[in-house]
Amino acid sequence: MRVTNLVAGAVLGIGSAVALFWLIPNYTVPAQSALDLAPSFMPSVAMWVCLLLAGLLIKSGLPFGRHDQIHSDEEFGDEATGLGIRTLANFGLWVATSVVVMVLLQTLGFIVAGVSFLVAAMLYTRLQNYWLLALIAVGMPVALYWIVWFAFTIELP
């Protein structure tokens, strides 16, 4: 578990640092007026949070503190199986879903893509209350579309 936390923290920290010090400064435009929020503000906040979490992950992997405390996790023990066929199948399913949603976003728009994704995800998780499925699948994308428009004056595709 410690090695996993150290490696995950290092990868997350390096990615966050690259985004903070290279990607965001070089690939975002300055604010259009003095009253506007800089386009780099929200990505920078997100990357600082990721960097903080990476530091906490690394700290949890270092051998400090109570040595008598045993972190028992059945996934990371001698019985760890690594990547199995089920894990790879789920990963493949999420990659395929992401590609389909991305194509739907570009061709049919946010509301159609959102409704389609939510219906598929809720059917995949075996939600059997179809009234609830319909309410969430249609209500959430429409609500998000209007919230983003009224709060940020950004029109989603």
Beta strands, then each sheet from edge to edge (+ up, - down):
end
